[in-house]
Each structure stands twice: as C-alpha cells, then as structure tokens.
Amino acid sequence: MSKTRSEVLDESRKKGIVAAGSTAGAVAAGVLLAPVAGAVAAVPAAYFAWKWWKHRAENGIRF
C-alpha cells in the first residue's frame, strides 16, 4: 500500500532533520576539533543529504 502525502512529507521532514544535524556536526567538528575530523564527519553528512534530496525528488516535493 502506498503512503499518503502527509506520511511522505513527515518522512521527508525526518530525513531533513538527520541531514541537517549531521551537517551541523561535521561543521562543528571541523571548527572545534580539526579540519581532518570535519572532513571525515562530512562523508556521512553528504550521504544523508543525498538521501533526503533524492527522496524529495522522487516524491515530487518542491524545495
């Protein structure tokens, strides 16, 4: 059974929060610890951002 529009939007919101949180953590690690730590932390942040972007595009959600 397919999801309703509100369920898709809720899922997108959750994916966006994860992407934003991991990006903020990567920036904080880069500023507070070391640029190398920020670069390592940026890898999962980029992955989560890509998953969020792809989810929105597949479901026709505008930015």
Summary of the structure (lengths in Angstrom):
residues: 63
radius of gyration: 14.1
end to end distance: 26.0
largest distance: 46.9
contacts: 158
relative contact order: 0.17
helix: 83%
strand: 0%
